[in-house]
Amino acid sequence: MKLLSQHQAHKAMDGDGVNIRRVADFNKLGFDPFLMIDEIKSDDKSDFIGGFPPHPHRGIETFTYILKGGFEHRDQLGNVKAIRAGDVQWMSTGSGVIHSEMPLADTDAGLHGFQIWLNMPAKDKMRPARYQDSGELVLPEAVASGVYFKALAGRWQFANQVLVSPLAQLAGRARIADVTLLENAKLTLNLGESSGESQFLGVYIYSGSLKQHLGFDSQYESYQAGQLLVLDSHELLQLDAEEQGAGLLLLSGQAINESVVHMGPFVMNTQAEIRQAVEDYQMGRFGQISD
């Protein structure tokens, strides 16, 4: 693999006192079309029990994936859904969504999950909101040579198989996969990005570690949980786990290449659009969640 940059997740707090680790880029757009990765991982209820009470969004897509525990999602569109371990949820907020995400009552053994923000192109930012979750749908998986591959969003090729997630409409043609590498396992993927288009390819490590051989002697570079590696999508993707194995998210997408103005839950293209989003929310134009 060819490493372009690496980024460390930092401790942050959001919602009603929820402790998270966050990697974000709303300025340099080095992750385009992705904006942010939030990871919640704790066995201590006090770290997440407050959840995320009702709040608005405009101009982004949120992609939620749960490994352990779960949340109940509610929004003004009438969607009420428990998102549990193994589930994914996609919300294209468009012109406006108000939603809440509260820990499930039976989340006693801890919580581990992710919320990923994607930018939306200007032409779509004011379209009606869309919602989809995995629900009863099957997220395709495959296993080969100590590597477990799960297609969360988009179309992937792994171990001579084509894996297509039912969630396939993400902005920027984004794809997301969950990959587990056992002890010293290796993953090799040819993503076929030969079109010359600007593509993003990222690896977020959430458990264990990866290593990269430096090409001389037996020396190698080690990458740990909580790091996002930005890689060259035109190079063959080769990932080597260390002795403890590794769990990671693969992120791929087409850069949108548009200006971004960010304020809290709103991501638009101009300051005037941000001011309008704030006014629309304050005037109640986003609607409200029904009991």
Contacts in CASP RR format, 6 or more apart in sequence:
PFRMAT RR
TARGET T0000
AUTHOR 0000-0000-0000
METHOD contacts of the structure
MODEL  1
MKLLSQHQAHKAMDGDGVNIRRVADFNKLGFDPFLMIDEIKSDDKSDFIG
GFPPHPHRGIETFTYILKGGFEHRDQLGNVKAIRAGDVQWMSTGSGVIHS
EMPLADTDAGLHGFQIWLNMPAKDKMRPARYQDSGELVLPEAVASGVYFK
ALAGRWQFANQVLVSPLAQLAGRARIADVTLLENAKLTLNLGESSGESQF
LGVYIYSGSLKQHLGFDSQYESYQAGQLLVLDSHELLQLDAEEQGAGLLL
LSGQAINESVVHMGPFVMNTQAEIRQAVEDYQMGRFGQISD
1 212 0 8 1.000
1 229 0 8 1.000
1 231 0 8 1.000
1 232 0 8 1.000
1 235 0 8 1.000
1 236 0 8 1.000
1 237 0 8 1.000
1 238 0 8 1.000
1 239 0 8 1.000
2 231 0 8 1.000
2 232 0 8 1.000
2 235 0 8 1.000
3 212 0 8 1.000
3 229 0 8 1.000
3 230 0 8 1.000
3 231 0 8 1.000
3 232 0 8 1.000
4 230 0 8 1.000
4 231 0 8 1.000
4 232 0 8 1.000
5 30 0 8 1.000
5 229 0 8 1.000
5 230 0 8 1.000
6 223 0 8 1.000
6 227 0 8 1.000
6 228 0 8 1.000
6 229 0 8 1.000
6 230 0 8 1.000
7 23 0 8 1.000
7 25 0 8 1.000
7 227 0 8 1.000
7 228 0 8 1.000
7 230 0 8 1.000
8 23 0 8 1.000
8 226 0 8 1.000
8 227 0 8 1.000
8 228 0 8 1.000
9 21 0 8 1.000
9 22 0 8 1.000
9 23 0 8 1.000
9 37 0 8 1.000
9 39 0 8 1.000
9 204 0 8 1.000
9 226 0 8 1.000
9 227 0 8 1.000
9 228 0 8 1.000
10 21 0 8 1.000
10 22 0 8 1.000
10 23 0 8 1.000
11 19 0 8 1.000
11 20 0 8 1.000
11 21 0 8 1.000
11 22 0 8 1.000
12 19 0 8 1.000
12 20 0 8 1.000
12 21 0 8 1.000
12 22 0 8 1.000
12 38 0 8 1.000
13 19 0 8 1.000
13 20 0 8 1.000
14 20 0 8 1.000
14 38 0 8 1.000
14 52 0 8 1.000
15 50 0 8 1.000
15 51 0 8 1.000
15 52 0 8 1.000
15 53 0 8 1.000
15 55 0 8 1.000
16 50 0 8 1.000
16 51 0 8 1.000
16 52 0 8 1.000
16 53 0 8 1.000
17 50 0 8 1.000
17 51 0 8 1.000
18 40 0 8 1.000
18 47 0 8 1.000
18 48 0 8 1.000
18 50 0 8 1.000
18 51 0 8 1.000
18 52 0 8 1.000
19 40 0 8 1.000
19 42 0 8 1.000
19 47 0 8 1.000
19 48 0 8 1.000
20 38 0 8 1.000
20 39 0 8 1.000
20 40 0 8 1.000
21 38 0 8 1.000
21 39 0 8 1.000
21 41 0 8 1.000
21 226 0 8 1.000
22 36 0 8 1.000
22 37 0 8 1.000
22 38 0 8 1.000
22 39 0 8 1.000
23 31 0 8 1.000
23 36 0 8 1.000
23 37 0 8 1.000
23 204 0 8 1.000
23 226 0 8 1.000
23 228 0 8 1.000
24 35 0 8 1.000
24 36 0 8 1.000
24 37 0 8 1.000
24 117 0 8 1.000
25 31 0 8 1.000
25 35 0 8 1.000
25 36 0 8 1.000
26 35 0 8 1.000
26 36 0 8 1.000
26 260 0 8 1.000
26 262 0 8 1.000
26 267 0 8 1.000
27 260 0 8 1.000
29 255 0 8 1.000
29 257 0 8 1.000
29 260 0 8 1.000
30 200 0 8 1.000
30 230 0 8 1.000
31 200 0 8 1.000
31 202 0 8 1.000
31 228 0 8 1.000
31 230 0 8 1.000
31 251 0 8 1.000
32 119 0 8 1.000
32 198 0 8 1.000
32 200 0 8 1.000
32 255 0 8 1.000
32 256 0 8 1.000
32 257 0 8 1.000
33 118 0 8 1.000
33 119 0 8 1.000
33 171 0 8 1.000
33 172 0 8 1.000
33 174 0 8 1.000
33 200 0 8 1.000
33 253 0 8 1.000
33 254 0 8 1.000
33 255 0 8 1.000
33 256 0 8 1.000
34 116 0 8 1.000
34 117 0 8 1.000
34 118 0 8 1.000
34 119 0 8 1.000
34 174 0 8 1.000
34 200 0 8 1.000
34 251 0 8 1.000
34 253 0 8 1.000
35 60 0 8 1.000
35 117 0 8 1.000
35 118 0 8 1.000
35 119 0 8 1.000
35 260 0 8 1.000
35 262 0 8 1.000
35 267 0 8 1.000
36 116 0 8 1.000
36 117 0 8 1.000
37 114 0 8 1.000
37 115 0 8 1.000
37 116 0 8 1.000
37 117 0 8 1.000
37 204 0 8 1.000
37 228 0 8 1.000
37 249 0 8 1.000
37 251 0 8 1.000
38 114 0 8 1.000
38 115 0 8 1.000
38 116 0 8 1.000
39 112 0 8 1.000
39 113 0 8 1.000
39 114 0 8 1.000
39 204 0 8 1.000
39 206 0 8 1.000
39 226 0 8 1.000
40 47 0 8 1.000
40 48 0 8 1.000
40 111 0 8 1.000
40 112 0 8 1.000
40 113 0 8 1.000
40 114 0 8 1.000
40 115 0 8 1.000
41 111 0 8 1.000
41 112 0 8 1.000
41 113 0 8 1.000
41 206 0 8 1.000
42 48 0 8 1.000
42 110 0 8 1.000
42 111 0 8 1.000
42 112 0 8 1.000
43 109 0 8 1.000
43 110 0 8 1.000
44 110 0 8 1.000
45 103 0 8 1.000
45 107 0 8 1.000
45 108 0 8 1.000
45 110 0 8 1.000
47 111 0 8 1.000
48 103 0 8 1.000
48 107 0 8 1.000
48 110 0 8 1.000
48 111 0 8 1.000
49 103 0 8 1.000
50 102 0 8 1.000
50 103 0 8 1.000
51 71 0 8 1.000
51 101 0 8 1.000
51 102 0 8 1.000
51 103 0 8 1.000
52 71 0 8 1.000
52 100 0 8 1.000
52 101 0 8 1.000
52 102 0 8 1.000
53 100 0 8 1.000
53 102 0 8 1.000
54 74 0 8 1.000
54 98 0 8 1.000
54 99 0 8 1.000
54 100 0 8 1.000
54 288 0 8 1.000
54 289 0 8 1.000
55 98 0 8 1.000
55 99 0 8 1.000
55 100 0 8 1.000
55 265 0 8 1.000
56 96 0 8 1.000
56 97 0 8 1.000
56 98 0 8 1.000
56 265 0 8 1.000
56 266 0 8 1.000
56 277 0 8 1.000
56 281 0 8 1.000
56 286 0 8 1.000
57 91 0 8 1.000
57 93 0 8 1.000
57 96 0 8 1.000
57 97 0 8 1.000
57 98 0 8 1.000
57 99 0 8 1.000
57 265 0 8 1.000
57 266 0 8 1.000
58 93 0 8 1.000
58 94 0 8 1.000
58 95 0 8 1.000
58 96 0 8 1.000
58 97 0 8 1.000
58 125 0 8 1.000
58 265 0 8 1.000
58 266 0 8 1.000
58 267 0 8 1.000
58 268 0 8 1.000
58 277 0 8 1.000
58 280 0 8 1.000
58 281 0 8 1.000
59 93 0 8 1.000
59 94 0 8 1.000
59 95 0 8 1.000
59 96 0 8 1.000
59 119 0 8 1.000
59 120 0 8 1.000
59 125 0 8 1.000
59 266 0 8 1.000
59 267 0 8 1.000
59 268 0 8 1.000
60 93 0 8 1.000
60 94 0 8 1.000
60 117 0 8 1.000
60 118 0 8 1.000
60 119 0 8 1.000
60 120 0 8 1.000
60 265 0 8 1.000
60 267 0 8 1.000
61 90 0 8 1.000
61 91 0 8 1.000
61 92 0 8 1.000
61 93 0 8 1.000
61 117 0 8 1.000
61 118 0 8 1.000
61 119 0 8 1.000
61 120 0 8 1.000
61 170 0 8 1.000
61 171 0 8 1.000
62 89 0 8 1.000
62 90 0 8 1.000
62 91 0 8 1.000
62 93 0 8 1.000
62 115 0 8 1.000
62 116 0 8 1.000
62 117 0 8 1.000
62 118 0 8 1.000
63 88 0 8 1.000
63 89 0 8 1.000
63 90 0 8 1.000
63 115 0 8 1.000
63 116 0 8 1.000
63 117 0 8 1.000
63 118 0 8 1.000
63 152 0 8 1.000
63 153 0 8 1.000
63 167 0 8 1.000
63 170 0 8 1.000
63 174 0 8 1.000
63 176 0 8 1.000
64 71 0 8 1.000
64 73 0 8 1.000
64 83 0 8 1.000
64 88 0 8 1.000
64 89 0 8 1.000
64 90 0 8 1.000
64 91 0 8 1.000
64 101 0 8 1.000
64 113 0 8 1.000
64 114 0 8 1.000
64 115 0 8 1.000
64 116 0 8 1.000
65 86 0 8 1.000
65 87 0 8 1.000
65 88 0 8 1.000
65 89 0 8 1.000
65 113 0 8 1.000
65 114 0 8 1.000
65 116 0 8 1.000
65 152 0 8 1.000
65 176 0 8 1.000
65 178 0 8 1.000
65 249 0 8 1.000
66 83 0 8 1.000
66 84 0 8 1.000
66 85 0 8 1.000
66 86 0 8 1.000
66 87 0 8 1.000
66 88 0 8 1.000
66 112 0 8 1.000
66 113 0 8 1.000
67 85 0 8 1.000
67 86 0 8 1.000
67 112 0 8 1.000
67 113 0 8 1.000
67 114 0 8 1.000
67 178 0 8 1.000
67 206 0 8 1.000
68 85 0 8 1.000
68 109 0 8 1.000
68 110 0 8 1.000
68 111 0 8 1.000
68 112 0 8 1.000
68 113 0 8 1.000
69 84 0 8 1.000
69 85 0 8 1.000
69 103 0 8 1.000
69 104 0 8 1.000
69 107 0 8 1.000
69 109 0 8 1.000
69 110 0 8 1.000
69 111 0 8 1.000
69 112 0 8 1.000
70 82 0 8 1.000
70 83 0 8 1.000
70 84 0 8 1.000
70 85 0 8 1.000
70 103 0 8 1.000
70 104 0 8 1.000
70 107 0 8 1.000
70 111 0 8 1.000
71 82 0 8 1.000
71 83 0 8 1.000
71 101 0 8 1.000
71 102 0 8 1.000
71 103 0 8 1.000
71 104 0 8 1.000
72 80 0 8 1.000
72 81 0 8 1.000
72 82 0 8 1.000
72 83 0 8 1.000
72 100 0 8 1.000
72 101 0 8 1.000
72 102 0 8 1.000
72 103 0 8 1.000
72 104 0 8 1.000
73 79 0 8 1.000
73 80 0 8 1.000
73 81 0 8 1.000
73 82 0 8 1.000
73 83 0 8 1.000
73 89 0 8 1.000
73 99 0 8 1.000
73 100 0 8 1.000
73 101 0 8 1.000
73 133 0 8 1.000
74 80 0 8 1.000
74 99 0 8 1.000
74 100 0 8 1.000
74 102 0 8 1.000
74 289 0 8 1.000
75 91 0 8 1.000
75 97 0 8 1.000
75 98 0 8 1.000
75 99 0 8 1.000
75 100 0 8 1.000
75 129 0 8 1.000
75 131 0 8 1.000
75 289 0 8 1.000
76 97 0 8 1.000
76 98 0 8 1.000
76 99 0 8 1.000
76 286 0 8 1.000
76 287 0 8 1.000
76 288 0 8 1.000
76 289 0 8 1.000
76 290 0 8 1.000
77 97 0 8 1.000
77 129 0 8 1.000
77 131 0 8 1.000
78 289 0 8 1.000
78 290 0 8 1.000
79 99 0 8 1.000
79 131 0 8 1.000
81 89 0 8 1.000
81 133 0 8 1.000
81 135 0 8 1.000
82 104 0 8 1.000
83 89 0 8 1.000
83 101 0 8 1.000
83 133 0 8 1.000
84 104 0 8 1.000
86 134 0 8 1.000
86 139 0 8 1.000
87 133 0 8 1.000
87 134 0 8 1.000
87 135 0 8 1.000
88 133 0 8 1.000
88 134 0 8 1.000
88 139 0 8 1.000
88 152 0 8 1.000
88 153 0 8 1.000
88 165 0 8 1.000
88 167 0 8 1.000
89 131 0 8 1.000
89 132 0 8 1.000
89 133 0 8 1.000
89 134 0 8 1.000
90 130 0 8 1.000
90 131 0 8 1.000
90 132 0 8 1.000
90 133 0 8 1.000
90 153 0 8 1.000
90 167 0 8 1.000
90 169 0 8 1.000
90 170 0 8 1.000
91 97 0 8 1.000
91 99 0 8 1.000
91 129 0 8 1.000
91 130 0 8 1.000
91 131 0 8 1.000
92 120 0 8 1.000
92 124 0 8 1.000
92 127 0 8 1.000
92 129 0 8 1.000
92 130 0 8 1.000
92 131 0 8 1.000
92 169 0 8 1.000
92 171 0 8 1.000
93 120 0 8 1.000
93 129 0 8 1.000
94 120 0 8 1.000
94 124 0 8 1.000
94 125 0 8 1.000
94 126 0 8 1.000
94 127 0 8 1.000
94 128 0 8 1.000
94 129 0 8 1.000
94 130 0 8 1.000
95 125 0 8 1.000
95 126 0 8 1.000
95 127 0 8 1.000
95 128 0 8 1.000
95 129 0 8 1.000
96 129 0 8 1.000
96 280 0 8 1.000
96 286 0 8 1.000
97 129 0 8 1.000
97 286 0 8 1.000
98 286 0 8 1.000
98 287 0 8 1.000
98 288 0 8 1.000
98 289 0 8 1.000
99 289 0 8 1.000
100 289 0 8 1.000
103 111 0 8 1.000
114 206 0 8 1.000
114 249 0 8 1.000
116 176 0 8 1.000
116 251 0 8 1.000
117 267 0 8 1.000
118 170 0 8 1.000
118 171 0 8 1.000
118 172 0 8 1.000
118 174 0 8 1.000
119 171 0 8 1.000
119 256 0 8 1.000
119 258 0 8 1.000
119 260 0 8 1.000
119 267 0 8 1.000
120 171 0 8 1.000
120 256 0 8 1.000
120 267 0 8 1.000
121 171 0 8 1.000
121 172 0 8 1.000
121 256 0 8 1.000
121 258 0 8 1.000
122 258 0 8 1.000
122 269 0 8 1.000
124 171 0 8 1.000
125 268 0 8 1.000
125 269 0 8 1.000
125 273 0 8 1.000
130 169 0 8 1.000
132 166 0 8 1.000
132 167 0 8 1.000
132 169 0 8 1.000
134 166 0 8 1.000
134 167 0 8 1.000
137 166 0 8 1.000
138 166 0 8 1.000
139 150 0 8 1.000
139 151 0 8 1.000
139 152 0 8 1.000
139 165 0 8 1.000
139 166 0 8 1.000
140 150 0 8 1.000
140 151 0 8 1.000
140 163 0 8 1.000
140 164 0 8 1.000
140 165 0 8 1.000
141 148 0 8 1.000
141 149 0 8 1.000
141 150 0 8 1.000
141 151 0 8 1.000
141 163 0 8 1.000
142 148 0 8 1.000
142 149 0 8 1.000
142 158 0 8 1.000
142 159 0 8 1.000
142 161 0 8 1.000
142 163 0 8 1.000
143 149 0 8 1.000
143 159 0 8 1.000
144 158 0 8 1.000
144 159 0 8 1.000
145 159 0 8 1.000
145 185 0 8 1.000
145 186 0 8 1.000
146 181 0 8 1.000
146 182 0 8 1.000
146 185 0 8 1.000
147 158 0 8 1.000
147 159 0 8 1.000
147 179 0 8 1.000
147 180 0 8 1.000
147 181 0 8 1.000
147 182 0 8 1.000
147 185 0 8 1.000
147 186 0 8 1.000
147 187 0 8 1.000
148 179 0 8 1.000
148 180 0 8 1.000
148 181 0 8 1.000
149 156 0 8 1.000
149 158 0 8 1.000
149 159 0 8 1.000
149 163 0 8 1.000
149 177 0 8 1.000
149 178 0 8 1.000
149 179 0 8 1.000
149 187 0 8 1.000
150 177 0 8 1.000
150 178 0 8 1.000
150 179 0 8 1.000
151 163 0 8 1.000
151 164 0 8 1.000
151 165 0 8 1.000
151 175 0 8 1.000
151 177 0 8 1.000
152 165 0 8 1.000
152 167 0 8 1.000
152 176 0 8 1.000
152 177 0 8 1.000
152 178 0 8 1.000
153 165 0 8 1.000
153 167 0 8 1.000
153 168 0 8 1.000
153 170 0 8 1.000
153 174 0 8 1.000
153 175 0 8 1.000
153 176 0 8 1.000
153 177 0 8 1.000
154 164 0 8 1.000
154 165 0 8 1.000
154 167 0 8 1.000
154 168 0 8 1.000
154 170 0 8 1.000
154 174 0 8 1.000
154 175 0 8 1.000
154 176 0 8 1.000
155 162 0 8 1.000
155 163 0 8 1.000
155 164 0 8 1.000
155 165 0 8 1.000
155 168 0 8 1.000
155 175 0 8 1.000
156 162 0 8 1.000
156 163 0 8 1.000
156 164 0 8 1.000
156 175 0 8 1.000
156 177 0 8 1.000
157 163 0 8 1.000
157 189 0 8 1.000
157 190 0 8 1.000
158 189 0 8 1.000
163 177 0 8 1.000
170 176 0 8 1.000
171 256 0 8 1.000
172 253 0 8 1.000
172 254 0 8 1.000
172 255 0 8 1.000
172 256 0 8 1.000
173 253 0 8 1.000
173 254 0 8 1.000
174 251 0 8 1.000
174 252 0 8 1.000
174 253 0 8 1.000
174 254 0 8 1.000
175 250 0 8 1.000
175 251 0 8 1.000
175 252 0 8 1.000
175 253 0 8 1.000
176 249 0 8 1.000
176 250 0 8 1.000
176 251 0 8 1.000
176 252 0 8 1.000
177 249 0 8 1.000
177 250 0 8 1.000
178 247 0 8 1.000
178 248 0 8 1.000
178 249 0 8 1.000
178 250 0 8 1.000
179 187 0 8 1.000
179 239 0 8 1.000
179 247 0 8 1.000
179 248 0 8 1.000
179 249 0 8 1.000
179 250 0 8 1.000
180 245 0 8 1.000
180 246 0 8 1.000
180 247 0 8 1.000
181 187 0 8 1.000
181 210 0 8 1.000
181 239 0 8 1.000
181 241 0 8 1.000
181 245 0 8 1.000
181 246 0 8 1.000
181 247 0 8 1.000
181 248 0 8 1.000
182 241 0 8 1.000
182 245 0 8 1.000
183 241 0 8 1.000
183 243 0 8 1.000
183 244 0 8 1.000
183 245 0 8 1.000
184 240 0 8 1.000
184 241 0 8 1.000
184 242 0 8 1.000
184 243 0 8 1.000
184 245 0 8 1.000
185 240 0 8 1.000
185 241 0 8 1.000
185 245 0 8 1.000
186 238 0 8 1.000
186 239 0 8 1.000
186 240 0 8 1.000
186 241 0 8 1.000
187 237 0 8 1.000
187 238 0 8 1.000
187 239 0 8 1.000
188 236 0 8 1.000
188 237 0 8 1.000
188 238 0 8 1.000
188 239 0 8 1.000
189 236 0 8 1.000
189 237 0 8 1.000
190 236 0 8 1.000
190 237 0 8 1.000
191 201 0 8 1.000
191 233 0 8 1.000
191 237 0 8 1.000
191 252 0 8 1.000
193 199 0 8 1.000
193 201 0 8 1.000
193 233 0 8 1.000
193 234 0 8 1.000
194 234 0 8 1.000
196 234 0 8 1.000
197 254 0 8 1.000
197 255 0 8 1.000
198 254 0 8 1.000
198 255 0 8 1.000
198 257 0 8 1.000
199 233 0 8 1.000
199 234 0 8 1.000
199 252 0 8 1.000
199 253 0 8 1.000
199 254 0 8 1.000
199 255 0 8 1.000
200 230 0 8 1.000
200 233 0 8 1.000
200 251 0 8 1.000
200 252 0 8 1.000
200 253 0 8 1.000
200 254 0 8 1.000
200 255 0 8 1.000
201 230 0 8 1.000
201 231 0 8 1.000
201 232 0 8 1.000
201 233 0 8 1.000
201 237 0 8 1.000
201 250 0 8 1.000
201 251 0 8 1.000
201 252 0 8 1.000
201 253 0 8 1.000
202 228 0 8 1.000
202 229 0 8 1.000
202 230 0 8 1.000
202 231 0 8 1.000
202 250 0 8 1.000
202 251 0 8 1.000
202 252 0 8 1.000
203 210 0 8 1.000
203 228 0 8 1.000
203 229 0 8 1.000
203 231 0 8 1.000
203 239 0 8 1.000
203 248 0 8 1.000
203 249 0 8 1.000
203 250 0 8 1.000
203 251 0 8 1.000
204 226 0 8 1.000
204 227 0 8 1.000
204 228 0 8 1.000
204 229 0 8 1.000
204 248 0 8 1.000
204 249 0 8 1.000
204 251 0 8 1.000
205 223 0 8 1.000
205 224 0 8 1.000
205 225 0 8 1.000
205 226 0 8 1.000
205 227 0 8 1.000
205 228 0 8 1.000
205 229 0 8 1.000
205 246 0 8 1.000
205 247 0 8 1.000
205 248 0 8 1.000
206 225 0 8 1.000
206 226 0 8 1.000
206 247 0 8 1.000
206 248 0 8 1.000
206 249 0 8 1.000
207 225 0 8 1.000
207 245 0 8 1.000
207 246 0 8 1.000
207 247 0 8 1.000
207 248 0 8 1.000
208 224 0 8 1.000
208 225 0 8 1.000
208 241 0 8 1.000
208 242 0 8 1.000
208 244 0 8 1.000
208 245 0 8 1.000
208 246 0 8 1.000
208 247 0 8 1.000
209 222 0 8 1.000
209 223 0 8 1.000
209 224 0 8 1.000
209 225 0 8 1.000
209 241 0 8 1.000
209 242 0 8 1.000
209 244 0 8 1.000
209 245 0 8 1.000
209 246 0 8 1.000
210 222 0 8 1.000
210 223 0 8 1.000
210 229 0 8 1.000
210 239 0 8 1.000
210 240 0 8 1.000
210 241 0 8 1.000
210 242 0 8 1.000
210 246 0 8 1.000
210 248 0 8 1.000
211 220 0 8 1.000
211 221 0 8 1.000
211 222 0 8 1.000
211 223 0 8 1.000
211 240 0 8 1.000
211 241 0 8 1.000
211 242 0 8 1.000
212 220 0 8 1.000
212 221 0 8 1.000
212 223 0 8 1.000
212 240 0 8 1.000
213 219 0 8 1.000
213 220 0 8 1.000
213 240 0 8 1.000
214 220 0 8 1.000
214 221 0 8 1.000
222 242 0 8 1.000
223 229 0 8 1.000
231 237 0 8 1.000
233 252 0 8 1.000
239 246 0 8 1.000
239 248 0 8 1.000
258 269 0 8 1.000
259 269 0 8 1.000
259 270 0 8 1.000
260 267 0 8 1.000
260 269 0 8 1.000
261 267 0 8 1.000
261 268 0 8 1.000
261 269 0 8 1.000
261 270 0 8 1.000
261 271 0 8 1.000
261 273 0 8 1.000
261 274 0 8 1.000
263 274 0 8 1.000
263 277 0 8 1.000
263 278 0 8 1.000
266 274 0 8 1.000
266 277 0 8 1.000
266 278 0 8 1.000
268 274 0 8 1.000
268 277 0 8 1.000
280 286 0 8 1.000
END
